[in-house]
C-alpha cells in the first residue's frame, strides 16, 4: 500500500508540473464525446475520452504486473 501511495503522489506531482503541456492534449474534446448546449443548459459527457484513458491505464497496469 505504501508503494501505491508513493507512486500516486509522484504521478500527481508530475501532472501538476506538466499541466501546461498536458492541457494542450485533446482529451475531453475527442470525436464521440457528447456535448449538448441549449439556452440556460449545457451537458458534457466525455465517453470516448474515458474509454481511451481506461485502455491506456489497463495496458500500463498489465505491463507493470509482468
N, C-alpha and C positions, 0 to 999 in steps of 0.2 A: 504494500500500500504506500509506503514511503517513496518508493521509486516512481510510482504513478503520479503522486502529488508533485514531486520534484520535476518530472518531465512536463507535466501540465503547466506548472509555473514558468518553466523555461520557455515553453511554446507561447504562452500568453505574453510574456515579456518580449519575445521576438516579434510577435504580431503587433504589439504596441509600438515597437521601434520601427518596424517596417510598414506602418499603416499608410504612409504617404504613397508607397508603391502598391500596396495591397488594394487600396481604394480605386485604383485605375483598372483593376480586373473587372470584367463584365458580369461578375456574379450578382445575381438578383435582377438582371436585365437580359436573361437568355431567352431565346425563342421558346415558347411553351409556358413561360411564366404568365400567370393570369394577372391582368391589371385592368380593373374596372373603375372608370372615373365618371361620375354623374354629378350634377349640381348639388353641392352640400354633402357628397358622399364619395369616398374613394376606398378601394379594396385592392390589396396586392397580395398574391399567393405565389411564392417562388417554388413551384413544383419541380421544374427541371433543375433548378439550382440545388435543391435538396437532394435530388437523385444523384447529381454529379458529385456533390460533397460526400454522400453516402458511399458511392462506388470507390472514390479515391481513398477514403478512410478505411474501407474494408480491405482494399488491396494493401495499404500500408500496414495495417494490423496483421494481415496474413503473412506479409514478408518478414515482419519483425518477430513473429512467433516461430519461424522456421529456424 
